[in-house]
Amino acid sequence: MSESTVEIEYCVPCGFLDRASDLQHLLLRTFGERLDGVTLLTGADGVFRIRVGEEVVYDKFEDGNYDPDEVVREVRARL
């Protein structure tokens, strides 16, 4: 995966689709053509994880305090 590709893995049974979709739109609005893509990946077991390239920039299990602005800062630092 390219370093300018973001993956958002979200828990379907938990109802995290709206959160994942909102973040996808925020990242596309913020970075536009600097990103090759922002992909949504379905998951389970409470997952909500964001990767830029192969690097995890947010994982709900490691940091329960989800802040979209912090995710944007982390993505920006890797582009």
PyMOL commands that set and color helices and strands:
alter all, ss='L'
color gray80, all
select helices_A, chain A and resi 17-34+68-78
alter helices_A, ss='H'
color red, helices_A
select strands_A, chain A and resi 5-11+37-43+48-52+55-59
alter strands_A, ss='S'
color yellow, strands_A
deselect
rebuild
show_as cartoon
